Amino acid sequence: MDGVSAQALSDLIGAVYDCALDPQRWADTCKQVVQLCESTAGGICVHDLRHVQNDQLFVSGYRPEFLEKLGSQYAESPMAVSDVVSNIGDVSTLSMARYQLHETRFFRDVLQPFGLQDMIWFPALRTSDRMASMHASRSDNATQFQQRDIHLFRLLSPHVCRALAISDVLDIRALRSEALEGTLDGLTAGVFLTARDGHVVYMNQAAERQIKSGHSIRLVNNRVAPTDTAARAALSKAIAGATRDDADMAMREQSMAIPDGAGGGCVATVLPVDRGRRRSILAPLAASVAVFTQDPVQAPLMPGEAFARLHGLTGGELRVLLALSQGLGGLEAADLLGISEATVRTHLQRIYSKTGTSRQADLLRLLHQSTPPIRRAQAAVH
């Protein structure tokens, strides 16, 4: 090929296969692809069919505003339509006559405002719940992609497809089995699985409900973002600490309050999930950190309500008990519930009297023995 040596192509193909077992290598490999095809930007796009969201992974050269715009308009893009009907590995460019690029709203609203005139891509992975493609783009001060570029992508596409397929098989075994997802969806706690950079790669149904309500937790740039500024910084720090190889287990497991600004909120527990061999074989969407988020009042309504009726607890006493059951101290529980620490202590003494306990450890043991970590059947229906 003109301008591409056999050694450069061989090295790039070798790098692609290295990515199969070490997905973090995709960042550098995608940059090599962009450089080799003389493009402005590029990367890997993953479209989550279940959650109807578009994630740009390992991209370089794009402005963040463009990626946000592309994500919001991806479903209407020529790429999305092509990825559904094309064969895996088939290479396309937006400048091909069949796309009538300059007549499309996608060109006017998404590409043109950011100075891009053409994209080249191929669908590289298609499963029941997601699709992935590799792409590169050229700015409007360069030429559109030519036959030479299409030929280069055709040489690369079978190797990229195989590498992603290998990773996806390993990923399915390690993370995304239907049995595991079913189990996680049965939990009352929200479960967010994140990559090492904090991007959410999976969330269960409880987490989706928490995000939908938006009271204490939101997704910003596909990252878990508490609405409280201090909690947001603390969670970000905890996720970063959980991925540190030099941190001991005690430092990598943390719990924190995430208030909603209205006297309520949830409790988040951050746990590392990458261990040993698992870290080296996970696919691009695999997880390194698990974030469990639970409303101390509403999440376990069935056991909490039953426990309160059994022992004659008031609503205020139940709120304090469930907050403490998440591992919070008296001051943290007070902050979460919007009351004073003295009020927490008063409620706790009354709870001791009603339950026949005298220590917090005995009280929490009594509660936990009656608290299954699954949703009520009625909640599952909704």
C-alpha positions in Angstrom: 0.0 0.0 0.0 1.2 3.5 -0.8 2.6 5.1 2.3 2.2 2.1 4.6 5.1 -0.3 5.1 4.7 -4.0 5.6 6.4 -3.7 9.0 4.1 -0.9 10.1 1.0 -2.9 9.2 2.4 -6.0 10.9 3.2 -4.1 14.1 -0.3 -2.6 14.1 -2.0 -6.0 13.7 0.2 -7.4 16.5 -0.9 -4.6 18.7 -4.5 -5.3 17.9 -4.2 -8.9 19.1 -2.4 -7.7 22.3 -5.6 -5.8 23.0 -7.6 -9.0 23.2 -6.1 -9.9 26.6 -5.3 -6.4 27.8 -8.1 -4.0 26.7 -6.3 -1.0 28.1 -3.9 -1.2 25.1 -6.8 -0.2 22.8 -6.1 3.5 23.7 -2.6 3.4 22.1 -3.7 1.0 19.3 -6.5 3.3 18.2 -4.1 6.2 18.0 -1.9 4.1 15.7 -4.9 3.4 13.5 -5.7 7.1 13.3 -2.1 8.0 12.4 -1.8 5.2 9.8 -4.9 6.3 7.9 -3.9 9.9 8.2 -7.1 10.9 10.1 -8.0 13.6 12.5 -9.5 11.4 15.2 -10.9 8.0 15.9 -11.5 5.2 18.4 -14.0 2.5 19.3 -17.8 3.1 19.6 -19.9 0.8 21.8 -23.7 1.1 21.5 -25.5 -0.4 24.5 -28.8 -1.7 23.1 -30.3 -2.4 26.5 -29.8 1.0 27.9 -29.9 2.8 24.6 -26.7 4.7 25.1 -23.6 5.3 23.0 -20.1 5.1 24.6 -16.9 6.3 22.9 -14.0 4.2 24.2 -10.3 4.8 23.7 -11.0 7.8 21.4 -8.5 10.5 20.6 -8.6 13.7 18.6 -12.3 14.6 19.3 -13.6 17.5 21.2 -15.7 16.5 24.3 -18.6 18.5 22.9 -18.6 16.5 19.7 -18.6 13.2 21.5 -21.6 14.3 23.6 -23.4 15.5 20.5 -22.6 12.2 18.6 -23.9 10.2 21.5 -27.2 12.0 21.6 -27.7 11.7 17.8 -26.1 8.3 17.3 -29.3 6.3 16.9 -30.2 8.5 13.9 -26.7 8.4 12.3 -25.9 6.5 9.1 -23.4 4.5 11.1 -26.1 3.1 13.4 -28.3 2.1 10.5 -25.3 0.5 8.7 -24.1 -1.4 11.7 -27.5 -3.2 11.9 -27.7 -4.3 8.3 -24.0 -4.7 7.4 -21.8 -7.8 8.0 -19.3 -7.7 10.7 -16.1 -6.2 9.3 -17.7 -4.4 6.3 -16.0 -1.1 5.8 -18.0 2.1 5.0 -17.4 5.8 4.7 -20.0 8.6 5.1 -18.8 10.0 1.7 -20.1 7.0 -0.1 -22.8 7.9 -2.6 -25.4 5.8 -0.9 -25.4 7.9 2.2 -26.0 11.2 0.5 -24.0 12.7 3.4 -24.4 16.4 2.7 -28.2 16.1 2.5 -28.5 14.6 5.9 -29.4 16.3 9.2 -26.6 14.3 10.8 -24.0 16.0 8.7 -25.5 19.5 9.3 -26.1 19.1 13.1 -23.3 16.8 14.2 -20.3 16.8 11.8 -20.3 20.2 10.2 -20.4 22.3 13.4 -17.2 20.6 14.6 -15.3 20.8 11.3 -15.6 17.1 10.3 -16.4 16.1 6.8 -16.1 12.3 6.7 -15.9 9.2 8.8 -14.8 5.6 8.0 -15.8 2.7 10.1 -16.7 -1.0 10.3 -19.0 -3.0 12.7 -16.6 -5.1 14.8 -18.8 -6.8 17.3 -22.5 -7.6 17.5 -24.2 -9.3 20.5 -27.7 -9.5 21.9 -27.3 -6.3 23.9 -24.5 -4.3 22.4 -22.7 -3.4 19.2 -19.1 -2.1 18.7 -17.4 -0.5 15.8 -14.0 1.1 15.0 -14.0 4.4 13.3 -11.8 7.3 12.2 -12.7 10.8 11.0 -11.2 13.6 8.9 -11.6 17.3 9.2 -12.9 19.6 6.5 -9.4 20.8 5.7 -8.4 17.3 4.6 -9.6 15.1 1.7 -12.4 12.6 2.1 -11.5 9.0 2.6 -10.3 7.4 -0.6 -10.1 3.8 -1.8 -6.6 3.5 -0.3 -8.1 4.2 3.2 -10.9 1.8 2.7 -8.4 -0.9 1.7 -6.4 -0.3 4.8 -9.4 -0.6 7.0 -10.4 -3.8 5.2 -7.0 -5.2 6.0 -7.4 -4.3 9.7 -11.1 -5.2 10.2 -10.9 -9.0 10.5 -8.1 -8.7 13.1 -10.0 -6.1 15.1 -13.2 -8.2 15.0 -11.4 -11.3 16.2 -9.7 -9.4 19.0 -13.0 -7.9 20.2 -14.7 -11.3 19.9 -12.0 -12.9 22.1 -12.4 -10.2 24.7 -16.2 -10.4 24.6 -16.2 -14.2 25.2 -14.0 -13.7 28.2 -16.1 -10.8 29.4 -19.3 -12.8 29.1 -17.8 -15.6 31.2 -16.5 -13.1 33.8 -19.2 -10.5 34.1 -22.2 -10.4 31.9 -23.8 -13.8 32.3 -27.6 -13.7 32.5 -27.5 -15.5 35.9 -25.3 -12.8 37.4 -27.3 -10.0 35.9 -30.5 -11.6 37.3 -29.0 -11.9 40.7 -27.9 -8.3 40.7 -31.3 -7.1 39.5 -32.8 -8.8 42.5 -30.9 -6.7 45.0 -32.4 -3.8 46.8 -29.1 -1.9 46.6 -28.1 -0.1 43.5 -25.0 -1.8 41.9 -22.8 0.2 39.6 -19.8 -1.6 38.0 -17.2 0.8 36.7 -14.0 0.6 34.7 -10.7 1.8 36.2 -11.3 5.3 34.8 -14.7 5.5 36.5 -16.9 4.9 33.5 -20.0 2.9 34.3 -20.1 -0.4 32.4 -23.1 -2.0 34.1 -25.8 -1.0 36.5 -28.7 -3.1 37.9 -32.3 -2.2 37.9 -32.1 -0.6 41.4 -29.3 1.6 40.2 -31.3 2.6 37.1 -34.2 3.6 39.3 -31.9 5.7 41.5 -30.5 7.5 38.4 -34.0 8.1 37.1 -35.1 9.7 40.3 -32.0 11.9 40.2 -32.4 13.0 43.9 -28.9 12.0 45.1 -27.2 10.3 42.2 -26.9 11.1 38.5 -24.8 10.0 35.6 -22.5 12.7 34.2 -20.3 11.7 31.2 -21.3 8.1 32.0 -19.8 8.4 35.5 -21.6 8.1 38.9 -22.0 11.7 40.1 -23.7 12.4 43.4 -25.6 15.7 43.4 -23.8 16.8 46.6 -20.4 18.3 45.7 -18.5 16.9 48.7 -20.0 13.4 48.2 -19.1 13.6 44.5 -15.4 14.3 45.3 -15.4 11.6 48.0 -16.8 9.0 45.7 -14.4 9.9 42.9 -11.5 9.6 45.4 -12.8 6.3 46.7 -13.1 4.8 43.2 -9.6 5.9 42.3 -8.3 4.4 45.6 -10.1 1.1 45.0 -8.1 0.7 41.7 -4.7 1.3 43.2 -2.5 -1.7 43.1 -0.4 -0.5 46.1 -3.4 0.0 48.5 -4.3 -2.6 51.1 -7.8 -4.0 51.3 -8.9 -1.8 54.2 -8.1 1.4 52.2 -9.8 0.0 49.0 -13.1 -0.6 50.7 -15.0 2.5 51.7 -18.5 3.6 52.7 -19.8 7.1 52.6 -23.0 9.1 52.9 -24.5 10.6 49.7 -27.1 13.2 50.8 -29.8 14.5 48.5 -30.1 17.9 50.1 -33.6 17.3 51.5 -32.8 15.3 54.6 -32.4 12.0 52.8 -30.1 10.2 50.5 -28.2 7.0 50.2 -25.2 5.2 51.5 -22.5 4.1 49.0 -20.0 1.3 49.5 -17.1 1.1 47.1 -15.4 -2.3 46.6 -12.6 -3.3 44.1 -13.5 -6.3 42.0 -10.4 -6.9 39.9 -8.2 -9.6 41.2 -5.3 -11.4 39.8 -5.8 -13.0 36.4 -9.3 -11.5 36.0 -7.8 -8.0 35.5 -5.7 -9.1 32.5 -8.5 -10.8 30.6 -11.4 -8.4 30.9 -13.0 -6.9 27.8 -13.3 -3.2 27.1 -16.6 -3.0 29.0 -15.3 -5.0 32.0 -15.4 -3.7 35.6 -12.7 -2.9 38.1 -14.9 -1.3 40.9 -18.3 -2.0 42.3 -20.3 0.8 43.9 -23.3 -0.3 46.0 -25.8 2.5 46.7 -28.7 2.0 49.1 -31.4 4.3 50.5 -31.2 3.4 54.3 -34.9 4.0 54.6 -36.6 2.9 51.4 -34.4 0.2 50.0 -35.2 -2.5 52.6 -38.8 -1.4 53.3 -40.2 -4.9 53.8 -37.8 -6.1 56.5 -37.4 -2.6 58.0 -41.1 -2.1 58.2 -41.7 -5.5 59.7 -38.9 -5.1 62.2 -40.3 -1.7 63.3 -43.8 -3.1 63.8 -42.4 -6.1 65.7 -40.5 -3.9 68.2 -42.8 -0.9 68.2 -40.2 1.5 66.7 -41.3 5.0 65.5 -40.5 6.2 62.0 -37.6 8.4 63.3 -36.2 5.5 65.2 -36.4 3.2 62.2 -34.6 5.8 60.0 -31.7 6.0 62.5 -31.5 2.2 62.8 -31.4 1.7 59.0 -28.8 4.4 58.6 -26.6 2.9 61.3 -27.1 -0.6 59.7 -25.2 0.7 56.6 -22.0 1.1 58.6 -22.3 4.8 59.3 -21.3 6.4 62.6 -23.5 8.6 64.6 -22.3 11.8 63.0 -22.5 10.4 59.5 -26.0 9.2 60.2 -27.0 12.6 61.6 -25.6 14.3 58.4 -27.5 11.9 56.2 -30.8 12.2 58.0 -30.6 16.0 58.6 -30.8 15.7 62.4 -28.3 16.3 65.3 -25.9 13.7 66.6 -27.6 14.1 70.0 -31.0 13.1 68.4 -29.4 10.0 66.9 -28.1 9.0 70.4 -31.5 9.6 71.9 -33.2 7.4 69.2 -30.6 4.7 69.7 -31.2 4.5 73.4 -34.9 4.1 72.9 -34.3 1.4 70.3 -32.1 -0.5 72.8 -34.9 -0.4 75.3 -37.6 -1.6 72.8 -35.5 -4.4 71.3 -33.9 -5.7 74.6 -30.4 -5.0 73.4 -27.7 -2.9 75.0 -25.0 -2.6 72.3 -25.1 -1.4 68.7 -23.5 -4.6 67.5 -26.2 -6.8 69.1 -28.9 -4.5 67.7 -27.6 -4.6 64.1 -27.1 -8.4 64.3 -30.8 -8.7 65.3 -31.8 -6.5 62.4 -29.6 -8.2 59.8 -30.8 -11.7 60.8 -34.3 -10.6 59.6 -33.2 -8.7 56.5 -33.0 -10.5 53.1 -31.0 -8.5 50.5 -33.6 -9.0 47.8 -36.6 -7.0 46.5 -40.1 -7.8 47.3 -42.1 -9.4 44.5 -44.2 -6.3 44.2 -41.1 -4.2 43.7 -40.0 -6.5 40.9 -43.2 -6.0 39.1 -42.8 -2.3 39.0 
